[in-house]
Amino acid sequence: MSEFGTLDSRVHRKALLDKVVSAEECIQFFKSGMDLGWSGFTPAGYPKAIPIALADHVEKNNLQGQLKFNLFIGASVGAETEDRWASLDMIDRRWPYQTGKNIAKGINEGRIRMGDKHLSLFAQDLGYGFYTPKIDIAIIEVSEILADGSLVPTSSCGVIGEILMIADKIIVEVNTGQPSFRGMHDCIIPQTPPNRQPFLITKASDRIGTESFPCDPDKIIAVVESKNRDKGRAFADADETSEAIAGHIMQFFADEVKAGRLPENLLPLQSGVGSIANAVVGGLAKGPFKNLTVYTEVLQDTMLDLFDSGKLDAASSCSLSLSETPGFPRFFDNWDKYADKITLRPLSIANAPEPIRRLGCIAMNTPVEFDMYAHANSTLVGGTRMINGLGGSGDFLRNGYLKIMHSPSVRPSKTDPTGITCVVPKAPHIDHTEHDLDVLVTEQGLADLRGLAPKDRAQTIIDKCVHPEYKPIIQEYFDMAKKECLGKSVGHEPQLFDRCFKMQQNLAQNGTMKIKNWDIKVDLCE
């Protein structure tokens, strides 16, 4: 690993060099039951040395389940930290989003109490003291500590500002294993009502804050040098399905420009994570649109492709959610090409409704499934099993200019060669309501739902988005629901609650969502 700096060159408040200790020496500060706040947002900018040292301590001394903490972090972080902690039974409460097989298992087995929240609301509510009146220990990864004691983050901002507001004690990890990110951040801590001021962001490249977060040096109890790089997010390659979805969206954008509803350089883009998001950004890199801007919460590897194409002028994000390889090395090797075009903001600004609505962001995110009335589920498989969490998708889907969700029409299944349908009569869990979504897309087609009443929306979704093998099944249900509900004069949004989850029930019992008919053994209405 290349050396990018020394601890002495990164700590400009020299008195703090007297507090330099090893990660192992910090273990003494931690007691079971503490509320901890970490920097980080996705596997970027999170503390590594101390969480790993604590995990090693628990493992070496067989303290599993005896040293447990409550974790408050902007979003998910690297698996070598929080997911390992979960495997060692070191987490009691976890807010507001996570990734990893072990932590998801702990949540679904009831050993970890996880709460889900729109990310922008989590940031402000943490600062308000809604989750805990104080953070016992904050662990913040930084690029530099400035002379006034303020902290320059690394590859993400997350909820550093809010954590520092309520932190009792602070440990700073100074990461010298990568370049300093000084100058890339737009740091601001919003005031609490009734003193909150407007966020005067009128374009993606605007800056309204400072290059560092203010921090009381007296609260810093230790400074630890780290050389560990971010593990990053694995790069999801585009496949045939995601390429088809991207093609539908590119054509939709072209049609909107032609109709005068979008400018030729579109509007600021927000894109989620995964293969479909990568394919959409890849389509933009190859497409006709120029002078693009991005206002989003994560920047993936394909955003570097968009920069390289010369079509992306500026990007605002909460984190650099690049892959460990080749993403971060590519970014570091071409620092001068990318750095001055990227602004990293705290979560409370990156996902704030105010700039999202003012800028007219085009929101694009992937759900688990959606139903025929355009209610979408982003979090719970089968309505009960947590995957990762809501994340920031709702912040953008509630407030964007165009609210788009994209999904394969089917997902692979071990028990059905077609797979399970991602378009169902009724979603068993709803994170985004029909009121928040404008456009739904699968590889089958694109459903523009703007201005359509519920039954028209349903028919459009069935026609455009459902896989051919599931289309007759869902059409039959919709026709039956309309007939029965309209016959009773309760047909604004027809549903038959004794049958609407029959496809999911059949999957659980028989391994397929291809039901033979919609009959029920007992008429629950009688």
C-alpha positions in Angstrom: 0.0 0.0 0.0 1.4 3.4 -0.9 2.0 5.9 1.8 0.1 9.1 1.2 1.1 11.1 4.3 2.4 10.9 7.9 0.4 11.4 11.1 2.5 14.6 11.9 1.6 16.1 8.5 -2.1 15.4 9.0 -2.6 16.6 12.6 -2.2 20.4 12.5 -3.3 20.9 16.1 0.0 19.7 17.5 -1.3 19.4 21.1 -3.4 16.4 19.9 -0.2 14.5 19.0 0.1 13.9 22.8 -3.1 11.9 22.6 -1.8 9.5 19.9 -2.3 5.9 21.0 -2.7 2.5 19.3 -6.1 1.1 18.5 -5.6 -1.6 21.1 -5.0 1.0 23.8 -8.4 2.4 23.2 -10.2 -0.8 24.2 -10.2 0.4 27.8 -12.6 3.3 27.0 -15.4 1.0 25.9 -18.0 -0.5 28.2 -20.9 -2.8 27.3 -24.2 -0.9 26.6 -22.6 2.3 25.3 -24.1 4.3 22.5 -21.5 4.7 19.7 -21.5 7.0 16.7 -19.4 6.2 13.7 -18.5 8.2 10.7 -19.1 6.5 7.3 -21.8 6.2 4.7 -21.8 2.9 2.7 -18.4 1.2 2.9 -16.6 4.6 2.7 -15.2 6.9 5.3 -15.8 4.6 8.3 -13.5 3.9 11.2 -11.5 0.6 10.8 -8.6 0.3 13.2 -10.6 0.6 16.5 -13.7 -1.5 15.5 -11.3 -4.3 14.3 -9.3 -4.1 17.5 -12.5 -4.4 19.6 -13.6 -7.4 17.5 -10.2 -9.0 17.9 -10.4 -8.4 21.7 -13.9 -10.0 22.0 -12.8 -13.0 19.9 -9.6 -13.5 21.7 -11.2 -13.3 25.1 -14.4 -15.2 24.3 -16.5 -12.2 25.2 -19.2 -12.8 22.6 -22.5 -11.4 23.8 -20.8 -9.8 26.9 -19.6 -6.6 25.1 -22.5 -5.2 23.2 -23.1 -1.7 21.8 -25.7 0.5 20.2 -24.5 1.7 16.7 -25.6 4.9 15.1 -24.0 5.4 11.7 -25.1 7.3 8.6 -25.7 4.1 6.6 -23.9 0.8 6.1 -20.2 0.5 6.6 -17.6 -2.2 5.8 -18.3 -5.8 6.5 -15.0 -6.2 8.3 -16.4 -3.9 11.0 -20.2 -4.0 11.6 -20.8 -7.4 10.0 -18.0 -9.0 12.0 -19.3 -7.3 15.1 -22.7 -9.0 14.4 -21.0 -12.4 14.0 -19.5 -11.8 17.5 -22.8 -10.7 19.0 -21.5 -7.2 19.7 -24.5 -5.2 18.5 -27.7 -4.5 20.4 -29.4 -1.6 18.6 -28.4 -0.5 15.0 -29.8 2.5 13.2 -30.7 3.2 10.4 -29.3 1.0 7.6 -26.9 -2.0 7.3 -25.4 -4.5 5.0 -23.9 -8.0 5.7 -25.2 -11.5 6.0 -24.4 -11.8 9.7 -26.0 -8.5 10.8 -29.1 -9.3 8.7 -29.3 -12.7 10.3 -29.0 -11.2 13.7 -31.8 -8.7 12.9 -34.2 -11.4 11.5 -33.4 -13.7 14.5 -34.3 -10.9 16.9 -30.8 -10.6 18.4 -30.2 -7.1 17.0 -32.8 -4.4 17.3 -32.6 -2.5 14.1 -34.7 0.6 13.2 -35.4 1.8 9.7 -35.8 5.5 8.8 -35.6 7.8 5.8 -31.9 8.8 5.9 -32.4 12.5 5.9 -34.8 12.2 8.8 -32.4 10.0 10.7 -29.6 12.6 10.4 -31.7 15.4 11.8 -33.5 13.2 14.5 -30.1 12.0 15.7 -29.0 15.6 16.2 -32.3 16.3 18.0 -31.5 13.6 20.5 -34.5 11.4 19.5 -32.5 8.1 19.6 -30.2 8.9 22.5 -29.6 12.1 24.4 -25.8 11.6 24.0 -23.3 9.5 22.1 -20.9 8.0 24.7 -18.1 7.6 22.2 -17.8 8.9 18.7 -15.3 7.2 16.4 -14.6 9.4 13.4 -12.2 8.7 10.5 -10.6 11.8 9.1 -8.1 13.0 6.5 -6.8 15.8 8.7 -7.3 17.6 12.0 -6.9 21.3 11.4 -5.3 23.8 13.7 -8.6 24.8 15.2 -9.4 21.2 16.0 -12.0 20.8 13.2 -12.1 17.5 11.3 -11.7 16.9 7.6 -13.5 13.7 6.7 -12.3 11.1 4.2 -14.5 9.5 1.5 -17.9 10.3 3.1 -19.6 12.8 5.3 -22.5 10.7 6.7 -23.8 12.0 10.0 -20.5 13.3 11.4 -21.9 16.7 12.3 -24.9 15.4 14.2 -22.7 12.8 16.0 -20.3 15.6 17.1 -23.2 17.6 18.4 -24.2 15.0 21.0 -20.9 13.2 21.5 -19.5 13.0 25.1 -16.1 11.7 24.0 -14.4 11.4 20.6 -11.8 9.2 19.2 -10.3 10.3 15.9 -8.8 7.8 13.4 -6.5 9.7 11.1 -6.2 7.7 7.9 -2.8 8.2 6.3 -3.1 5.3 3.9 -4.9 7.4 1.3 -4.7 11.0 0.1 -6.2 13.8 2.1 -9.7 14.7 0.9 -9.4 18.2 2.1 -11.3 20.7 -0.1 -13.8 18.1 -1.4 -16.3 18.4 1.4 -19.1 21.0 2.0 -19.5 20.6 5.8 -22.5 22.1 7.6 -24.5 21.2 10.7 -28.1 22.4 10.3 -29.4 24.4 13.2 -32.4 23.0 15.1 -35.9 24.5 14.7 -36.9 27.3 15.1 -33.5 28.6 14.0 -32.9 26.5 10.9 -31.9 28.4 7.9 -32.5 27.7 4.2 -30.1 25.5 2.3 -29.1 27.9 -0.6 -28.2 25.3 -3.1 -29.4 26.1 -6.6 -27.0 23.8 -8.6 -25.2 20.6 -7.9 -21.8 22.3 -7.6 -22.9 25.0 -5.0 -21.2 25.0 -1.6 -22.8 26.4 1.5 -20.5 25.2 4.2 -16.8 24.7 5.1 -14.1 22.2 4.4 -14.3 20.7 7.9 -16.6 19.9 10.8 -16.1 21.9 14.0 -15.0 19.8 16.9 -14.2 20.6 20.5 -10.6 19.4 21.0 -11.2 18.9 24.7 -13.7 16.0 23.8 -11.0 14.1 21.9 -9.7 11.4 24.2 -7.5 9.6 21.7 -6.0 9.9 18.2 -5.2 6.7 16.3 -3.4 6.4 13.0 -5.0 4.1 10.5 -3.7 2.9 7.1 -6.7 0.8 6.2 -8.5 1.7 3.0 -12.2 1.5 2.5 -13.4 -2.0 1.5 -15.8 -0.3 -0.8 -18.9 -1.7 -2.5 -18.5 -4.6 -4.9 -19.0 -3.5 -8.5 -22.2 -4.9 -10.0 -21.8 -5.6 -13.7 -24.7 -4.8 -16.0 -26.4 -7.8 -17.5 -28.9 -8.2 -20.3 -31.9 -7.3 -18.1 -30.3 -4.2 -16.7 -29.2 -3.1 -20.1 -32.8 -3.4 -21.4 -34.1 -1.4 -18.5 -31.5 1.3 -19.1 -32.5 1.4 -22.8 -36.1 2.1 -21.8 -35.0 4.9 -19.5 -32.8 6.5 -22.1 -35.6 6.5 -24.6 -37.9 8.0 -22.0 -35.5 10.8 -21.4 -35.2 11.5 -25.1 -39.0 11.6 -25.4 -39.2 14.0 -22.4 -36.7 16.3 -23.9 -38.6 16.3 -27.2 -41.8 17.0 -25.4 -40.2 20.0 -23.6 -40.6 18.5 -20.1 -36.8 18.1 -19.7 -33.9 20.3 -20.8 -31.4 18.9 -23.2 -28.9 18.3 -20.4 -31.7 16.7 -18.4 -31.9 17.6 -14.6 -29.6 16.6 -11.7 -29.5 12.8 -11.5 -29.9 10.7 -8.5 -29.0 7.0 -8.9 -29.1 4.2 -6.4 -26.8 1.2 -6.3 -26.6 -2.1 -8.1 -26.4 -3.4 -11.7 -29.4 -1.5 -13.0 -28.1 1.8 -11.6 -24.7 1.0 -13.2 -26.4 0.2 -16.5 -28.3 3.5 -16.5 -25.2 5.5 -15.8 -23.4 3.5 -18.4 -26.2 4.4 -20.9 -25.8 8.0 -20.1 -22.0 7.8 -20.7 -22.7 6.4 -24.2 -25.9 8.5 -24.9 -26.5 11.9 -26.5 -27.0 13.9 -23.3 -24.2 16.4 -22.4 -23.4 18.8 -19.6 -25.0 16.5 -17.0 -25.0 17.0 -13.3 -25.5 14.6 -10.4 -27.1 15.3 -7.0 -27.2 12.0 -5.3 -26.1 10.1 -2.1 -23.6 7.7 -3.5 -21.1 7.7 -6.4 -20.4 4.3 -7.9 -17.6 3.3 -10.3 -19.7 4.0 -13.4 -19.8 7.7 -12.4 -16.1 7.7 -13.1 -17.0 6.5 -16.6 -19.5 9.3 -17.0 -16.8 11.8 -16.0 -14.3 10.2 -18.4 -16.9 10.5 -21.2 -16.8 14.3 -20.8 -20.6 14.4 -20.3 -20.7 14.9 -16.5 -19.8 18.4 -15.4 -20.3 18.1 -11.6 -21.4 15.6 -9.0 -22.7 16.1 -5.4 -22.9 13.1 -3.1 -22.7 12.0 0.5 -20.0 9.4 -0.2 -17.7 7.8 -2.8 -19.2 4.3 -2.8 -16.5 3.0 -5.1 -15.3 -0.6 -5.3 -12.1 -1.6 -3.4 -10.7 -2.5 -6.9 -10.6 -1.0 -9.4 -12.7 1.9 -8.1 -10.7 3.6 -5.4 -7.3 3.0 -7.0 -8.6 4.4 -10.3 -9.9 7.5 -8.4 -6.7 8.0 -6.5 -4.6 7.6 -9.7 -6.6 10.2 -11.5 -7.2 12.5 -8.5 -6.7 15.8 -10.5 -9.3 14.7 -13.1 -12.1 14.0 -10.6 -11.5 15.8 -7.3 -12.5 19.3 -8.2 -15.7 18.1 -9.9 -17.0 16.3 -6.8 -18.6 17.8 -3.7 -19.1 15.5 -0.7 -22.0 16.7 1.7 -23.3 15.5 5.0 -26.4 13.3 4.8 -28.6 16.0 6.2 -27.9 18.1 3.1 -27.3 15.5 0.4 -30.7 13.9 1.1 -32.6 17.0 2.3 -36.0 17.5 0.6 -35.4 21.2 0.0 -32.5 21.0 -2.5 -33.8 17.8 -4.1 -37.1 19.6 -4.9 -35.5 22.9 -5.9 -33.0 21.3 -8.2 -35.7 19.0 -9.8 -33.7 15.8 -9.3 -34.5 12.8 -11.4 -34.7 9.9 -8.8 -33.9 6.4 -9.9 -34.0 3.5 -7.4 -34.5 -0.3 -7.3 -37.1 -1.9 -5.1 -37.6 -5.5 -4.0 -41.0 -5.5 -5.7 -43.9 -3.3 -6.6 -47.6 -3.9 -7.0 -50.1 -3.2 -9.7 -51.0 0.2 -8.1 -47.4 1.3 -7.8 -46.8 0.7 -4.1 -43.2 -0.4 -3.8 -41.3 -2.5 -1.2 -37.6 -1.7 -0.8 -36.8 -3.5 2.5 -38.6 -6.7 3.5 -38.6 -9.9 1.6 -42.0 -11.6 2.1 -43.0 -8.6 4.1 -41.0 -9.7 7.2 -37.4 -10.5 6.4 -35.1 -7.4 6.5 -32.5 -7.1 3.8 -30.6 -3.8 4.3 -33.1 -1.0 5.0 -34.9 1.9 3.4 -31.8 4.0 2.8 -32.3 7.3 1.1 -34.5 6.2 -1.7 -37.6 7.8 -0.1 -35.9 11.1 0.3 -35.5 11.4 -3.5 -38.7 9.6 -4.5 -40.8 11.8 -2.3 -39.2 15.0 -3.6 -37.8 14.5 -7.1 -39.0 16.0 -10.3 -39.3 12.6 -11.9 -39.6 9.6 -9.5 -38.5 6.4 -11.3 -38.2 2.9 -9.9 -36.6 0.1 -11.9 -36.6 -3.6 -11.3 -36.3 -6.9 -13.2 -39.8 -8.3 -13.9 -38.7 -11.6 -12.3 -35.9 -12.6 -9.9 -34.1 -15.9 -9.9 -35.6 -18.8 -7.9 -34.2 -22.3 -7.1 -37.7 -23.7 -7.4 -39.1 -22.1 -10.6 -37.2 -21.7 -13.9 -38.9 -18.4 -14.6 -38.2 -17.0 -11.2 -40.5 -15.1 -8.9 -42.5 -12.1 -10.2 -41.4 -8.6 -8.9 -44.8 -7.2 -9.9 -47.6 -8.5 -7.6 -51.2 -7.7 -7.0 -50.4 -6.2 -3.6 -47.0 -5.6 -2.0 -46.8 -7.3 1.4 -44.8 -4.3 2.7 -44.9 -0.8 1.4 -42.0 1.7 1.7 -43.0 4.0 -1.2 -46.7 4.7 -1.9 -48.3 5.2 -5.3 -48.3 8.9 -4.5 -44.5 9.0 -4.7 -43.8 7.2 -8.0 -44.2 8.5 -11.5 -42.5 5.8 -13.6 -42.0 2.0 -13.2 -39.6 0.1 -15.5 -38.7 -3.5 -16.0 -36.9 -5.1 -18.9 -40.4 -5.7 -20.4 -41.1 -2.0 -20.7 -41.7 1.4 -19.1 -45.0 2.4 -17.5 -45.5 6.2 -17.3 -48.1 6.6 -14.6 -48.3 10.4 -14.4 -51.9 11.6 -14.5 -53.4 8.1 -14.4 -56.1 7.1 -12.0 -55.5 3.9 -10.0 -57.2 1.4 -12.3 -55.5 2.9 -15.3 -52.2 2.7 -13.5 -52.8 -0.9 -12.8 -53.6 -1.8 -16.4 -50.6 0.1 -17.6 -48.3 -1.6 -15.2 -49.6 -5.0 -16.2 -49.3 -4.2 -19.9 -45.8 -2.7 -19.7 -43.9 -4.3 -16.8 -45.1 -7.8 -16.0 -43.2 -10.9 -17.3 -45.2 -12.7 -20.0 -45.6 -15.9 -17.9 -47.1 -13.9 -15.0 -49.2 -11.4 -17.0 -52.3 -13.7 -17.5 -52.3 -14.5 -13.8 -52.2 -10.9 -12.6 -54.6 -9.8 -15.3 -57.1 -12.4 -14.2 -56.8 -11.2 -10.6 -57.2 -7.5 -11.6 -60.3 -8.3 -13.7 -61.8 -10.3 -10.9 -61.0 -7.6 -8.3 -62.6 -4.9 -10.5 -65.8 -6.9 -11.0 -66.3 -7.8 -7.3 -65.3 -4.4 -5.9 -67.1 -2.2 -8.5 -70.2 -4.4 -7.9 -70.1 -3.4 -4.3 -69.3 0.3 -5.1 -65.9 0.0 -3.4 -63.9 0.0 -6.6 -61.6 3.0 -6.6 -58.5 0.7 -6.0 -59.9 -2.8 -6.2 -58.3 -5.5 -4.0 -59.5 -8.8 -2.7 -57.9 -9.2 0.7 -58.7 -12.9 0.9 -56.7 -13.5 -2.3 -54.2 -10.7 -2.9 -51.3 -12.5 -1.3 -52.1 -15.9 -2.8 -49.1 -15.9 -5.1 -46.7 -15.2 -2.2 -48.4 -18.0 -0.1 -48.1 -20.4 -3.0 -44.4 -19.6 -3.2 -43.9 -20.4 0.4 -45.9 -23.6 0.2 -45.1 -24.9 -3.3 -42.0 -23.1 -4.5 -43.7 -21.1 -7.3 -45.8 -18.0 -7.7 -47.6 -19.5 -10.7 -50.9 -20.3 -9.1 -53.4 -22.5 -11.0 -56.4 -20.3 -10.1 -57.6 -17.6 -7.8 -60.1 -19.8 -6.0 -60.3 -19.9 -2.2 -61.4 -22.7 0.0 -63.3 -20.4 2.4 -65.1 -17.3 1.4 -64.0 -14.9 4.1 -66.6 -12.4 3.2 -69.5 -14.6 4.3 
